[in-house]
Amino acid sequence: MEAVVYSNFRNKMKAYFRQVNENMEPLIVVNKNPDENVVVVSKAEWDSLQETLYVMSNPYLSDKIMKGMEQVRLGKTANHDLIEVEDE
């Protein structure tokens, strides 16, 4: 994860925003006072993190994922053909 000083970030904000979005890599913006440091992430990355937190904090969903991962690990999976539905 790259870090940039606040003054450089302020001067080149548009370029840093583009970089964060294109690389899907968070950027740390550091200040003299470490309590004021921030991390900049893309909206897509933020949404992904929020969804992961939601799923992992939901016992039902988390359990289903863990059971599915166990089935894959044990080779207990099956392939199915997709059913094509015609538009009416």
C-alpha positions as CSV (number, residue, x, y, z in Angstrom):
1,M,0.0,0.0,0.0
2,E,1.4,3.3,-1.1
3,A,1.7,6.3,1.3
4,V,1.7,9.9,0.4
5,V,2.2,13.1,2.4
6,Y,-0.9,15.2,2.9
7,S,0.4,18.2,1.0
8,N,1.4,16.1,-2.1
9,F,-2.0,14.4,-1.9
10,R,-3.8,17.8,-1.8
11,N,-1.7,19.1,-4.8
12,K,-2.3,16.0,-7.0
13,M,-5.7,14.8,-5.6
14,K,-7.2,14.1,-9.0
15,A,-4.3,11.9,-10.1
16,Y,-4.3,10.1,-6.8
17,F,-8.1,9.4,-7.0
18,R,-7.6,8.1,-10.5
19,Q,-4.7,5.9,-9.3
20,V,-6.8,4.4,-6.4
21,N,-9.7,3.7,-8.8
22,E,-7.6,2.2,-11.6
23,N,-5.3,0.0,-9.4
24,M,-8.0,-0.9,-6.8
25,E,-5.2,-0.3,-4.3
26,P,-5.8,1.8,-1.1
27,L,-3.7,4.9,-0.5
28,I,-2.5,6.1,2.9
29,V,-2.5,9.9,3.3
30,V,-0.1,10.7,6.2
31,N,0.0,13.9,8.3
32,K,2.3,15.2,10.9
33,N,-0.1,14.0,13.5
34,P,-0.5,10.2,13.0
35,D,-4.0,10.4,14.5
36,E,-5.0,12.4,11.4
37,N,-3.8,9.8,8.8
38,V,-6.5,8.5,6.5
39,V,-6.8,5.7,4.0
40,V,-8.4,6.4,0.6
41,V,-10.2,3.6,-1.2
42,S,-12.3,3.4,-4.3
43,K,-16.1,3.2,-4.0
44,A,-16.0,-0.3,-5.5
45,E,-13.5,-1.4,-2.9
46,W,-15.5,0.2,-0.1
47,D,-18.7,-1.5,-1.3
48,S,-16.9,-4.8,-1.5
49,L,-15.5,-4.4,2.1
50,Q,-19.0,-3.5,3.4
51,E,-20.5,-6.5,1.7
52,T,-17.9,-8.8,3.1
53,L,-18.4,-7.4,6.6
54,Y,-22.1,-7.9,6.3
55,V,-21.9,-11.5,5.1
56,M,-19.3,-12.5,7.7
57,S,-21.3,-10.9,10.5
58,N,-24.4,-12.8,9.4
59,P,-24.2,-16.3,11.0
60,Y,-26.6,-17.9,8.5
61,L,-24.7,-16.6,5.4
62,S,-21.2,-17.2,7.0
63,D,-22.2,-20.8,7.8
64,K,-23.4,-21.4,4.2
65,I,-20.2,-20.1,2.8
66,M,-18.1,-22.3,5.2
67,K,-20.2,-25.4,4.3
68,G,-19.8,-24.7,0.6
69,M,-16.0,-24.2,1.0
70,E,-15.8,-27.6,2.8
71,Q,-17.8,-29.3,0.0
72,V,-15.4,-27.9,-2.6
73,R,-12.4,-29.0,-0.4
74,L,-13.8,-32.5,-0.2
75,G,-14.6,-32.7,-3.9
76,K,-18.4,-32.9,-3.2
77,T,-19.4,-30.7,-6.0
78,A,-21.4,-31.2,-9.2
79,N,-21.7,-29.4,-12.5
80,H,-25.1,-28.4,-13.8
81,D,-26.2,-27.1,-17.2
82,L,-27.7,-23.7,-17.2
83,I,-31.3,-23.4,-18.0
84,E,-32.0,-20.8,-20.6
85,V,-35.3,-18.9,-20.1
86,E,-36.8,-17.3,-23.1
87,D,-38.1,-13.8,-22.9
88,E,-41.9,-13.5,-23.3
